[in-house]
Amino acid sequence: MKNLITEYPTWAIALCPLLGLGFALLLYYKDKRLQDLSKAVLVFLGFLRFALITIIAFLLLGPLVRYFQTDIEPPSIVLALDNSGSMVLSKDSLEVRAQIEQLTASVQNQLGNNYTVSIYTFGQKVNEGLDTNFTDPVTNISDLFESVKSRFANRNLGAVIVATDGIYNRGSNPRYSVTGINAPVYTVAMGDTIRRKDALIAEVAANRIAFLGNKFPVEARFRADKLEGVKIDYALLRGNDVVESGSFTPESEQDEKMVRFLLSAEKPGLQRYTIRINAVPDELTLANNQRSVFIDVIDGREKVLILGNAPHPDIAALRNAISSNENYEVEVAYITDFQNKLLDYNVLILHGLPSGDGNANLLNQMRDTKIPVMVVVSSQTNLGNLTDFGVRIGSSKNTLNDVGASVNSGFGQFRINENFNSFLSDAPPLRMPFGEWRTSNASETVLYQKIGNIPTKDPLLLVTKVGDQKSAMLLGDGIWRWRLYNFALNENHELFDGFFGSIVQFLSVKDDKRLFRVQSPANVMENESVVLTAELYNAAYEPVNEPEVNIVFTDETGKSYPFVFSRTDVSYRLDAGVLPVGNYAFTASVDQNGERLTDSGSIVIRPFALEAAELTANHNLLNAISQGTGGKLFYPSEVDQLVKDIKAAKSMQPVSYTTEILSSFLNFKWPFFLILILLSIEWFIRKRSGHY
């Protein structure tokens, strides 16, 4: 039903025919030139002019047409196909492809005419369309369900069909993530639930970093299926050299063996270690007989000296926080017995220092070495000696004040955890000298003081950078209470340790003044593209990108892979595509003003071995998913019954949506044709009668 509405009052609409009548009378009743026309012609012409003016006047009021439109949405069907490697590792790939093709054809041909069928593949990520090559290195079924919920929210979703072996190694348990899909989920059980003969490496664990000269562990968990009493040999290799080897004999149909290798970090840089199981007769697959790990062997840690005026719990809190990062070696000393040279350290942290004139030697060493320093001010600190660090106190009453802290949201020298500010809101206060603190223009505030619950713009923690000299200044002590509060709140010290670790990292990192530099990822997974960026600067340290930048990757066998960077706005970018698994060294070069500039580094392409770690299909999981959503589990041979069940499902009903629509009357074409017809008829009659 359609209704005409307008924003003008009813009397305005009533004026339209009156206006039309007035024009008609004025033209055909008062005009003496038309007296020779018959009365019937005059009345007809008057009616034409009346209708014409009435319609035009009404259209000028901007009328709207209100009507209701009903749309019928047929049910949608989602067909999701597992594209991960495990689908073809335990069965003949041709058979699996044939089963997937039959399922797809049956769903499209038997359901596509009456329902909307959308096809997706899933594994590492969810992709729209039918493109199954079974090469995805991981399986994330929960990501599929989250994608369905997002894509089909407020849609008439009738059924979801998932063809998979039920093996997942990424994301949450799909049995719970399927909750929220308002449609039955029908699962097509692929793969084999019968365990076959197979010796495999189920898991490898190792620290990412080791330090030169230290020992480090690598642990491997071996598993043997259906190999009871069969001797299984294994070995650990560095490059092509066997470092350690051994064997074990399974004592049951499914047995596991945990082996711990203790290795020496003898060479700096990224080192590849491979754990290998020798093949046994008639085993299911060899794809899971080898795993590699990459260890970054670092030549020396950053040395941090915490130098205190006297023992204090803050010192222990800082030592524990910084030591949680393996890149730092922390030493604690006190000024009364400190005899070493500051040149032996990379970062200096002073607590309660400088405390008096007796610290002159310390201050001189700091000026000479330009060592990065962080000062924690306490009641023992001589405030007059703080001018060397970019702060001074204008007036002090030698009293201490309790202050809280809040993060400066505009600070950007290093990243601060987004939860740290809320942590500070209820953290215990610090004790700081009362007075008017003044900072240099080179200082940037990290934390502001907070008096009670009132935030201020007065600094509590600030950092300063003058040339190559970096420093940080915490104007109060008592941070040990923050670390305890962090543990009481979260049962860990992550917020506290991360924050003060970031400060030390800011202080220890040296500015990169090179004219040519390449940024590269340290690790790339085997199915990901290797992407690098490069920056080139002229003598005025302005970015340029006119010269051509070349790069050569070299793998462990000496094979070279040359590339040329593409230019971006003011820098360079290279997408080298997917490289084979291994350890690569690279050297990039560019010629600028007759000088060759180079930068080098290394990249590790890590293998994905998750898909081969478990090859026994989990049909129990699939059945639980289907039962929990009102669906059913089918096998590939039961596709026709699957189609019948979906057609008979109560969820496969069309849904009608009624929408109220307001449309301008001017959007309709017929009023304009009516006006044109009225004008044409009137013109034709007057023309024939000789009155035009």
C-alpha positions as CSV (number, residue, x, y, z in Angstrom):
1,M,0.0,0.0,0.0
2,K,1.3,3.4,-1.0
3,N,0.7,6.7,0.7
4,L,1.5,10.3,-0.3
5,I,2.9,12.5,2.4
6,T,4.4,16.0,2.5
7,E,5.9,18.2,5.1
8,Y,3.4,21.0,4.2
9,P,0.0,21.3,6.0
10,T,-3.2,20.1,4.4
11,W,-4.3,23.7,3.4
12,A,-1.2,24.0,1.3
13,I,-2.2,21.0,-0.7
14,A,-5.7,22.4,-1.1
15,L,-4.3,25.5,-2.7
16,C,-2.9,23.5,-5.6
17,P,-6.4,22.9,-7.3
18,L,-7.4,26.4,-6.4
19,L,-4.3,27.7,-8.1
20,G,-5.0,25.5,-11.1
21,L,-8.6,26.8,-11.3
22,G,-7.5,30.4,-11.1
23,F,-5.1,30.0,-14.0
24,A,-7.7,28.2,-16.1
25,L,-10.4,30.9,-15.5
26,L,-7.9,33.7,-16.1
27,L,-6.8,32.2,-19.4
28,Y,-10.0,30.7,-20.9
29,Y,-12.8,32.8,-19.3
30,K,-11.4,36.3,-19.3
31,D,-9.5,36.1,-22.6
32,K,-11.8,37.8,-25.3
33,R,-9.6,36.4,-28.1
34,L,-11.0,32.9,-27.5
35,Q,-14.7,33.8,-27.7
36,D,-15.0,32.3,-31.2
37,L,-14.2,28.8,-29.8
38,S,-17.1,26.6,-28.8
39,K,-18.0,26.3,-25.1
40,A,-17.1,22.6,-25.1
41,V,-13.6,23.3,-26.4
42,L,-13.1,26.1,-23.9
43,V,-14.2,23.9,-21.0
44,F,-11.8,21.1,-22.3
45,L,-8.9,23.5,-22.6
46,G,-9.6,25.0,-19.2
47,F,-9.6,21.5,-17.7
48,L,-6.2,20.8,-19.3
49,R,-4.7,24.0,-17.9
50,F,-6.3,23.3,-14.5
51,A,-4.9,19.8,-14.3
52,L,-1.5,21.0,-15.5
53,I,-1.1,23.8,-13.0
54,T,-2.5,21.6,-10.2
55,I,0.1,18.9,-10.8
56,I,3.0,21.3,-11.1
57,A,2.0,23.1,-7.9
58,F,1.7,19.8,-6.1
59,L,5.1,18.7,-7.3
60,L,6.6,21.9,-6.0
61,L,5.5,20.9,-2.5
62,G,8.1,18.0,-2.7
63,P,5.7,15.1,-1.9
64,L,7.0,11.8,-0.7
65,V,5.6,8.3,-1.4
66,R,5.6,5.9,1.5
67,Y,5.3,2.2,0.7
68,F,6.4,-1.2,2.0
69,Q,8.7,-3.5,0.0
70,T,8.9,-7.2,0.8
71,D,12.1,-9.2,-0.1
72,I,12.4,-12.9,0.0
73,E,15.9,-14.2,1.0
74,P,16.6,-17.9,0.3
75,P,18.7,-19.8,2.8
76,S,22.4,-19.6,2.4
77,I,24.7,-22.7,2.6
78,V,28.3,-22.5,3.5
79,L,30.6,-25.2,2.1
80,A,34.0,-25.1,3.8
81,L,36.9,-27.3,2.6
82,D,40.0,-28.1,4.7
83,N,43.0,-27.1,2.6
84,S,45.7,-28.2,5.1
85,G,48.6,-30.6,4.4
86,S,47.3,-33.3,6.8
87,M,44.4,-34.0,4.3
88,V,46.8,-35.7,1.9
89,L,49.7,-36.9,4.1
90,S,47.8,-39.9,5.4
91,K,45.8,-40.9,2.3
92,D,46.2,-40.9,-1.5
93,S,46.0,-37.3,-2.6
94,L,44.1,-38.3,-5.8
95,E,41.4,-40.0,-3.7
96,V,41.1,-37.0,-1.4
97,R,40.8,-34.6,-4.4
98,A,38.2,-36.8,-6.0
99,Q,36.1,-36.9,-2.8
100,I,36.3,-33.1,-2.5
101,E,35.3,-32.6,-6.2
102,Q,32.3,-35.0,-5.8
103,L,31.2,-33.2,-2.7
104,T,31.5,-29.8,-4.3
105,A,29.7,-30.8,-7.5
106,S,26.8,-32.5,-5.6
107,V,26.2,-29.5,-3.4
108,Q,26.4,-27.0,-6.2
109,N,24.2,-29.0,-8.6
110,Q,21.6,-30.3,-6.2
111,L,21.4,-27.3,-3.9
112,G,22.7,-24.3,-5.9
113,N,19.5,-23.8,-7.9
114,N,17.2,-23.2,-4.8
115,Y,19.7,-21.9,-2.3
116,T,22.7,-19.6,-2.2
117,V,25.9,-21.7,-1.9
118,S,29.1,-20.0,-0.7
119,I,32.4,-22.0,-0.9
120,Y,35.4,-21.3,1.3
121,T,38.7,-23.0,2.0
122,F,40.4,-22.9,5.4
123,G,43.7,-23.9,7.0
124,Q,46.1,-21.1,7.8
125,K,43.4,-18.6,6.9
126,V,39.9,-18.5,5.5
127,N,39.7,-17.8,1.7
128,E,36.6,-17.4,-0.5
129,G,36.4,-19.7,-3.5
130,L,37.3,-23.2,-4.6
131,D,41.1,-23.4,-4.6
132,T,42.2,-26.6,-2.9
133,N,45.9,-27.5,-3.2
134,F,46.2,-28.9,0.4
135,T,49.4,-27.0,1.1
136,D,48.3,-24.9,4.1
137,P,50.9,-25.6,6.9
138,V,48.4,-25.3,9.8
139,T,44.7,-25.9,10.5
140,N,42.6,-23.4,12.3
141,I,39.0,-24.6,12.4
142,S,37.9,-22.1,15.1
143,D,39.0,-19.3,12.7
144,L,36.6,-20.7,10.1
145,F,33.7,-20.6,12.6
146,E,34.5,-17.1,13.6
147,S,34.6,-16.0,10.0
148,V,31.2,-17.6,9.3
149,K,29.7,-15.8,12.3
150,S,31.1,-12.5,11.0
151,R,30.3,-12.9,7.3
152,F,26.7,-14.3,7.8
153,A,25.6,-12.1,10.8
154,N,21.9,-11.1,10.2
155,R,21.7,-13.4,7.2
156,N,19.5,-16.4,6.5
157,L,22.1,-19.0,7.1
158,G,20.5,-22.5,6.6
159,A,23.4,-24.9,6.9
160,V,27.2,-25.1,7.2
161,I,29.0,-28.0,5.6
162,V,32.6,-28.6,6.8
163,A,34.8,-31.2,5.0
164,T,37.8,-31.9,7.2
165,D,39.8,-34.6,9.0
166,G,39.2,-32.9,12.4
167,I,42.9,-32.3,13.0
168,Y,43.6,-28.8,14.2
169,N,46.8,-27.2,15.5
170,R,46.0,-23.5,15.7
171,G,43.3,-21.6,17.4
172,S,40.9,-22.7,20.1
173,N,38.9,-25.9,20.4
174,P,36.3,-25.7,17.5
175,R,33.8,-27.6,19.7
176,Y,33.4,-24.4,21.7
177,S,34.1,-21.8,19.0
178,V,31.2,-23.1,16.9
179,T,28.8,-21.7,19.5
180,G,27.0,-18.7,18.0
181,I,26.4,-20.1,14.5
182,N,22.7,-20.2,14.3
183,A,22.5,-23.0,11.8
184,P,23.2,-26.8,11.9
185,V,26.8,-27.7,11.0
186,Y,27.1,-30.8,8.9
187,T,30.6,-32.4,8.9
188,V,32.1,-34.6,6.2
189,A,34.6,-36.8,7.9
190,M,37.8,-37.0,5.8
191,G,41.0,-38.9,6.7
192,D,41.6,-42.1,8.5
193,T,41.0,-42.8,12.2
194,I,43.1,-46.0,12.2
195,R,46.6,-45.5,13.4
196,R,49.3,-46.7,11.0
197,K,52.9,-47.6,11.4
198,D,54.7,-44.2,11.9
199,A,57.8,-42.9,13.6
200,L,57.7,-39.2,14.0
201,I,59.0,-36.1,15.9
202,A,56.0,-34.8,17.7
203,E,57.6,-31.7,19.3
204,V,60.8,-29.8,19.5
205,A,61.5,-27.2,22.2
206,A,64.5,-24.9,22.4
207,N,65.3,-21.3,23.6
208,R,65.4,-18.9,20.7
209,I,68.7,-17.3,22.0
210,A,71.9,-18.8,23.4
211,F,75.1,-17.0,24.4
212,L,78.4,-17.7,22.9
213,G,80.4,-20.2,25.0
214,N,77.3,-21.3,27.0
215,K,75.5,-24.6,27.1
216,F,71.9,-24.7,25.9
217,P,69.3,-27.5,25.8
218,V,67.2,-28.8,22.9
219,E,64.4,-31.2,23.8
220,A,62.7,-33.5,21.3
221,R,59.6,-35.7,21.9
222,F,59.6,-38.8,19.6
223,R,56.5,-40.9,19.0
224,A,56.1,-44.3,17.6
225,D,52.7,-45.8,16.4
226,K,52.3,-49.5,15.8
227,L,56.1,-50.0,16.1
228,E,56.3,-52.0,19.3
229,G,59.7,-53.7,19.6
230,V,61.2,-51.9,16.5
231,K,64.5,-50.1,17.1
232,I,64.3,-46.4,16.1
233,D,67.5,-44.5,15.4
234,Y,67.6,-40.7,15.8
235,A,70.3,-38.0,15.4
236,L,70.8,-34.3,15.9
237,L,72.8,-32.4,13.3
238,R,74.3,-29.0,13.0
239,G,74.3,-28.3,9.3
240,N,75.4,-31.6,7.9
241,D,77.4,-32.7,10.9
242,V,76.0,-35.2,13.4
243,V,76.4,-33.7,16.9
244,E,74.6,-36.5,18.9
245,S,72.8,-39.7,18.1
246,G,70.9,-42.5,19.8
247,S,68.1,-44.9,19.6
248,F,65.0,-46.2,21.5
249,T,62.7,-49.2,21.2
250,P,58.9,-48.6,21.7
251,E,57.4,-50.8,24.3
252,S,53.7,-50.4,23.3
253,E,51.6,-49.7,20.2
254,Q,51.8,-46.0,20.9
255,D,54.9,-45.0,22.8
256,E,56.8,-41.7,23.3
257,K,60.4,-40.9,24.2
258,M,61.6,-37.5,25.4
259,V,65.3,-36.8,24.6
260,R,67.2,-33.8,25.9
261,F,70.3,-32.7,24.0
262,L,72.8,-30.4,25.7
263,L,74.7,-28.4,23.1
264,S,77.5,-25.8,23.1
265,A,77.1,-22.4,21.5
266,E,80.4,-22.3,19.7
267,K,79.7,-20.0,16.8
268,P,77.9,-16.6,16.8
269,G,74.9,-16.0,14.5
270,L,71.9,-18.0,13.5
271,Q,72.6,-21.7,13.8
272,R,70.4,-24.5,12.3
273,Y,70.0,-27.7,14.2
274,T,68.1,-30.6,12.6
275,I,66.6,-33.6,14.5
276,R,66.1,-36.6,12.3
277,I,64.6,-40.1,12.7
278,N,65.7,-42.8,10.4
279,A,62.9,-44.3,8.3
280,V,61.5,-47.7,9.4
281,P,59.9,-50.2,7.0
282,D,56.3,-49.6,5.9
283,E,55.8,-46.4,7.9
284,L,52.9,-44.1,6.9
285,T,54.9,-41.0,5.9
286,L,58.4,-39.6,6.0
287,A,57.2,-36.0,6.2
288,N,57.3,-36.0,10.0
289,N,60.7,-37.7,10.4
290,Q,62.7,-34.4,10.5
291,R,62.3,-31.1,12.4
292,S,64.6,-28.1,12.5
293,V,65.2,-25.4,15.1
294,F,67.2,-22.2,14.7
295,I,69.2,-20.8,17.6
296,D,70.5,-17.2,17.6
297,V,73.9,-17.4,19.2
298,I,74.8,-14.0,20.6
299,D,78.3,-12.9,21.2
300,G,78.0,-11.3,24.6
301,R,75.2,-9.7,26.6
302,E,74.7,-6.0,27.4
303,K,76.2,-5.4,30.8
304,V,74.1,-3.3,33.2
305,L,75.6,-1.9,36.4
306,I,73.2,-1.0,39.2
307,L,75.3,1.2,41.6
308,G,73.7,2.1,44.9
309,N,74.5,4.4,47.7
310,A,73.2,1.8,50.2
311,P,71.2,-1.5,50.1
312,H,67.6,-0.8,49.1
313,P,64.7,-3.1,47.9
314,D,64.4,-0.9,44.7
315,I,67.8,-2.3,43.7
316,A,66.6,-5.9,44.0
317,A,63.4,-5.1,42.0
318,L,65.5,-3.5,39.2
319,R,68.0,-6.4,39.1
320,N,65.2,-9.0,38.9
321,A,63.3,-7.0,36.2
322,I,66.3,-6.5,34.0
323,S,67.7,-10.0,34.5
324,S,64.4,-11.4,33.2
325,N,65.7,-10.5,29.7
326,E,68.5,-12.9,28.7
327,N,70.1,-10.1,26.6
328,Y,71.3,-8.4,29.8
329,E,73.8,-9.3,32.4
330,V,73.2,-7.4,35.6
331,E,75.8,-6.5,38.3
332,V,75.0,-4.8,41.6
333,A,77.6,-2.8,43.5
334,Y,77.7,0.0,46.1
335,I,79.6,3.2,45.8
336,T,81.7,2.6,48.9
337,D,83.5,-0.5,47.5
338,F,83.1,0.0,43.7
339,Q,86.6,-0.2,42.0
340,N,85.8,-1.1,38.4
341,K,85.7,1.2,35.4
342,L,82.5,2.4,33.8
343,L,83.9,1.5,30.4
344,D,83.2,-2.2,31.4
345,Y,79.5,-1.6,31.2
346,N,76.9,-0.7,28.6
347,V,74.3,0.9,30.9
348,L,74.6,2.5,34.4
349,I,71.7,2.7,36.9
350,L,72.3,4.9,40.0
351,H,70.2,4.6,43.1
352,G,70.5,7.3,45.7
353,L,73.5,8.7,43.8
354,P,75.2,11.1,43.4
355,S,75.0,11.5,47.2
356,G,77.7,14.1,47.9
357,D,81.1,15.6,47.0
358,G,82.7,12.2,47.4
359,N,81.2,11.1,44.1
360,A,83.3,13.4,42.0
361,N,85.3,10.6,40.5
362,L,82.1,8.8,39.5
363,L,80.7,11.9,37.8
364,N,83.9,12.5,35.9
365,Q,83.9,9.0,34.6
366,M,80.3,9.4,33.5
367,R,81.2,12.6,31.6
368,D,84.2,11.0,30.0
369,T,82.6,7.7,28.9
370,K,79.2,9.2,28.1
371,I,77.7,6.0,29.4
372,P,73.8,5.8,29.2
373,V,72.6,6.3,32.8
374,M,69.3,6.1,34.7
375,V,69.1,7.9,38.1
376,V,66.6,6.8,40.8
377,V,66.3,9.8,43.2
378,S,66.0,8.9,46.9
379,S,66.3,10.8,50.2
380,Q,70.1,10.1,50.0
381,T,70.5,11.8,46.6
382,N,72.4,15.1,46.5
383,L,69.8,17.1,44.5
384,G,72.4,19.8,43.6
385,N,74.3,17.3,41.5
386,L,71.4,16.5,39.2
387,T,72.1,19.3,36.8
388,D,74.4,17.0,34.9
389,F,71.3,14.9,34.1
390,G,69.1,17.8,32.7
391,V,67.0,18.5,35.9
392,R,67.3,20.7,38.9
393,I,65.1,21.6,41.8
394,G,64.3,25.3,42.2
395,S,63.3,25.2,45.9
396,S,63.2,22.3,48.3
397,K,62.1,22.0,51.9
398,N,64.1,18.7,52.4
399,T,60.8,16.8,52.8
400,L,59.4,13.8,50.9
401,N,56.0,13.7,49.2
402,D,53.9,10.7,48.3
403,V,53.1,10.8,44.6
404,G,51.3,8.4,42.2
405,A,52.0,8.1,38.5
406,S,50.2,8.3,35.1
407,V,51.6,7.7,31.7
408,N,52.2,10.5,29.2
409,S,50.0,9.4,26.3
410,G,52.0,11.5,23.9
411,F,55.3,9.8,24.8
412,G,56.8,7.9,21.8
413,Q,60.5,7.1,22.4
414,F,59.6,3.5,23.3
415,R,56.4,1.5,23.5
416,I,54.6,1.2,26.8
417,N,52.1,-1.6,27.4
418,E,48.6,-0.4,27.0
419,N,47.6,-1.9,30.4
420,F,50.4,-0.1,32.3
421,N,48.5,3.1,32.9
422,S,45.5,1.3,34.4
423,F,48.1,-0.6,36.6
424,L,49.5,2.7,37.8
425,S,46.1,4.0,38.7
426,D,46.0,1.9,41.9
427,A,49.7,1.2,42.3
428,P,51.4,2.2,45.6
429,P,52.8,5.8,45.6
430,L,56.5,6.7,45.3
431,R,58.4,8.9,47.7
432,M,60.0,11.9,46.0
433,P,61.7,15.1,47.3
434,F,59.2,18.0,47.6
435,G,60.0,21.0,45.5
436,E,59.7,22.7,42.1
437,W,61.4,20.5,39.5
438,R,62.7,22.1,36.3
439,T,63.7,20.2,33.3
440,S,65.8,21.0,30.1
441,N,64.2,21.4,26.7
442,A,65.9,18.1,25.7
443,S,63.9,16.1,28.2
444,E,60.7,14.3,27.5
445,T,58.3,13.2,30.2
446,V,57.4,9.5,30.4
447,L,55.4,9.5,33.6
448,Y,53.6,12.4,35.2
449,Q,53.1,12.9,39.0
450,K,49.7,12.3,40.4
451,I,48.7,13.8,43.8
452,G,46.1,11.6,45.3
453,N,43.7,10.9,42.4
454,I,44.5,14.3,40.7
455,P,46.8,14.0,37.7
456,T,49.3,16.8,37.1
457,K,51.8,17.8,34.3
458,D,54.8,17.7,36.7
459,P,57.3,15.0,35.7
460,L,58.0,11.9,37.7
461,L,60.0,10.0,35.1
462,L,61.7,11.6,32.1
463,V,64.3,10.8,29.5
464,T,66.9,13.1,28.0
465,K,68.8,12.7,24.8
466,V,71.6,15.2,24.0
467,G,73.7,14.2,21.0
468,D,74.8,10.6,21.7
469,Q,74.2,10.9,25.4
470,K,71.0,9.3,26.8
471,S,69.8,9.4,30.3
472,A,66.6,8.7,32.4
473,M,65.6,10.2,35.7
474,L,63.1,8.7,38.1
475,L,62.4,11.4,40.7
476,G,61.3,9.1,43.5
477,D,61.9,5.7,45.0
478,G,59.8,2.9,46.2
479,I,59.3,1.1,42.9
480,W,59.8,-2.2,44.7
481,R,56.2,-1.9,45.9
482,W,55.1,-1.6,42.2
483,R,56.7,-5.0,41.5
484,L,55.0,-6.6,44.5
485,Y,51.7,-5.0,43.5
486,N,52.1,-6.4,39.9
487,F,52.4,-9.9,41.3
488,A,49.5,-9.5,43.7
489,L,47.4,-8.3,40.8
490,N,48.4,-10.7,38.0
491,E,50.5,-13.4,39.6
492,N,53.4,-12.3,37.4
493,H,55.8,-9.3,37.0
494,E,55.3,-8.8,33.3
495,L,54.1,-5.2,33.4
496,F,56.8,-4.0,35.8
497,D,59.6,-5.9,34.2
498,G,58.5,-5.0,30.7
499,F,58.4,-1.2,31.5
500,F,61.8,-1.0,33.1
501,G,63.2,-3.3,30.5
502,S,62.1,-0.9,27.8
503,I,63.9,2.0,29.6
504,V,67.1,0.0,29.7
505,Q,66.7,-1.0,26.0
506,F,66.1,2.7,25.1
507,L,69.3,3.6,26.9
508,S,71.4,0.8,25.5
509,V,70.4,1.1,21.8
510,K,72.9,3.1,19.8
511,D,71.6,5.5,17.1
512,D,72.1,4.2,13.6
513,K,74.0,6.9,11.7
514,R,74.7,4.8,8.6
515,L,73.7,6.3,5.2
516,F,72.5,2.9,3.9
517,R,70.6,0.4,6.0
518,V,68.3,-2.6,5.3
519,Q,65.5,-3.8,7.6
520,S,64.8,-7.5,7.5
521,P,62.8,-10.0,9.5
522,A,64.9,-12.4,11.5
523,N,62.5,-15.3,10.9
524,V,60.0,-16.1,8.1
525,M,57.8,-19.2,7.9
526,E,58.2,-21.3,4.8
527,N,55.0,-20.3,3.1
528,E,55.4,-16.6,3.7
529,S,56.9,-14.0,1.4
530,V,60.3,-12.5,2.4
531,V,59.8,-8.7,2.5
532,L,62.6,-6.3,3.2
533,T,62.9,-2.5,3.2
534,A,65.9,-0.3,2.7
535,E,66.7,3.4,3.4
536,L,69.4,5.5,1.7
537,Y,70.5,9.0,2.9
538,N,72.7,11.7,1.3
539,A,75.5,13.6,3.1
540,A,72.8,16.0,4.6
541,Y,71.1,12.9,5.9
542,E,68.1,13.5,3.6
543,P,66.3,10.3,2.3
544,V,66.9,9.6,-1.4
545,N,66.0,6.7,-3.6
546,E,67.4,7.5,-7.1
547,P,70.2,4.9,-7.1
548,E,69.4,1.3,-7.7
549,V,69.7,-1.1,-4.7
550,N,70.7,-4.7,-5.3
551,I,70.7,-7.6,-2.9
552,V,72.0,-11.2,-3.0
553,F,70.7,-14.0,-0.8
554,T,73.1,-17.0,-0.3
555,D,71.8,-20.2,1.2
556,E,73.7,-22.8,3.2
557,T,74.9,-24.6,0.0
558,G,76.3,-21.4,-1.5
559,K,73.5,-20.9,-4.0
560,S,72.8,-17.3,-4.8
561,Y,69.4,-15.5,-5.2
562,P,69.9,-12.0,-6.7
563,F,67.1,-9.3,-6.5
564,V,66.6,-5.6,-7.1
565,F,64.7,-3.4,-4.7
566,S,61.6,-1.5,-5.9
567,R,61.4,2.2,-5.1
568,T,58.7,3.6,-2.8
569,D,58.0,7.3,-2.0
570,V,61.4,8.0,-0.2
571,S,62.8,4.5,0.4
572,Y,63.0,1.0,-1.1
573,R,61.0,-2.3,-0.8
574,L,61.7,-5.8,-1.9
575,D,59.2,-8.7,-2.0
576,A,61.5,-11.7,-2.7
577,G,58.6,-14.1,-2.6
578,V,58.7,-17.6,-1.0
579,L,62.2,-19.0,-0.4
580,P,63.1,-22.6,0.4
581,V,63.6,-23.6,4.1
582,G,67.0,-22.7,5.4
583,N,69.4,-20.2,6.7
584,Y,70.3,-17.3,4.3
585,A,72.9,-14.6,4.4
586,F,72.3,-11.5,2.4
587,T,74.4,-8.5,1.2
588,A,72.7,-5.4,-0.2
589,S,74.6,-2.7,-2.1
590,V,74.1,0.7,-3.7
591,D,76.4,3.1,-5.5
592,Q,76.0,6.7,-4.3
593,N,78.3,9.6,-5.6
594,G,81.0,7.1,-6.6
595,E,81.0,5.3,-3.3
596,R,79.7,1.8,-2.8
597,L,77.6,1.4,0.4
598,T,76.7,-2.1,1.7
599,D,74.6,-3.7,4.4
600,S,74.4,-7.3,5.3
601,G,72.4,-9.7,7.6
602,S,70.7,-13.0,7.7
603,I,67.2,-14.5,7.5
604,V,65.9,-17.9,8.6
605,I,63.1,-19.6,6.6
606,R,61.5,-21.8,9.2
607,P,59.7,-25.0,8.2
608,F,56.1,-25.8,9.3
609,A,56.0,-29.3,10.7
610,L,52.6,-29.1,12.5
611,E,50.6,-30.8,9.8
612,A,52.7,-33.9,9.9
613,A,52.9,-34.2,13.7
614,E,49.4,-35.7,13.9
615,L,47.8,-37.7,11.0
616,T,45.1,-39.7,12.7
617,A,41.7,-38.1,11.9
618,N,39.6,-36.9,14.8
619,H,36.1,-37.8,13.8
620,N,34.9,-37.7,17.4
621,L,35.4,-34.0,17.4
622,L,33.5,-33.6,14.2
623,N,30.6,-35.6,15.6
624,A,30.5,-33.5,18.7
625,I,30.4,-30.3,16.6
626,S,27.5,-31.6,14.5
627,Q,25.6,-33.0,17.4
628,G,26.0,-29.7,19.3
629,T,24.5,-27.6,16.5
630,G,21.7,-29.9,15.3
631,G,23.7,-31.2,12.3
632,K,25.0,-34.6,11.5
633,L,28.3,-36.3,10.6
634,F,28.6,-37.9,7.1
635,Y,31.3,-39.8,5.3
636,P,32.4,-38.9,1.7
637,S,30.4,-41.9,0.4
638,E,27.2,-40.4,1.9
639,V,27.1,-37.1,0.1
640,D,23.6,-37.8,-1.5
641,Q,22.1,-38.5,2.0
642,L,23.8,-35.2,3.2
643,V,22.0,-33.3,0.4
644,K,18.6,-34.9,1.3
645,D,19.0,-34.1,5.0
646,I,19.8,-30.5,4.2
647,K,16.8,-30.1,2.0
648,A,14.6,-31.5,4.7
649,A,16.1,-29.4,7.5
650,K,13.8,-26.9,9.2
651,S,16.5,-24.2,8.9
652,M,16.2,-24.3,5.1
653,Q,13.2,-21.9,4.9
654,P,13.2,-18.6,3.1
655,V,12.9,-15.5,5.1
656,S,10.9,-12.4,4.1
657,Y,12.0,-8.9,5.1
658,T,9.5,-6.0,4.9
659,T,11.1,-2.6,4.5
660,E,9.4,0.8,4.8
661,I,10.6,3.0,1.9
662,L,10.2,6.8,1.6
663,S,10.7,7.9,-2.0
664,S,10.3,11.4,-3.5
665,F,7.4,11.6,-5.9
666,L,9.8,13.3,-8.3
667,N,11.6,9.9,-8.7
668,F,8.6,8.6,-10.6
669,K,8.7,9.3,-14.4
670,W,5.0,9.1,-15.1
671,P,4.1,12.6,-13.7
672,F,6.5,14.2,-16.1
673,F,5.0,12.3,-19.0
674,L,1.5,13.3,-17.9
675,I,2.6,17.0,-17.8
676,L,4.1,16.6,-21.3
677,I,0.9,15.0,-22.6
678,L,-1.3,17.7,-21.1
679,L,0.8,20.5,-22.6
680,S,1.0,18.8,-26.0
681,I,-2.8,18.3,-26.2
682,E,-3.5,21.9,-25.2
683,W,-0.9,23.2,-27.7
684,F,-2.3,21.1,-30.5
685,I,-5.9,22.3,-30.0
686,R,-4.9,25.9,-29.7
687,K,-2.7,25.5,-32.8
688,R,-5.5,24.0,-34.8
689,S,-7.9,26.8,-33.7
690,G,-5.4,29.5,-34.8
691,H,-4.8,30.8,-31.3
692,Y,-1.0,30.2,-31.0
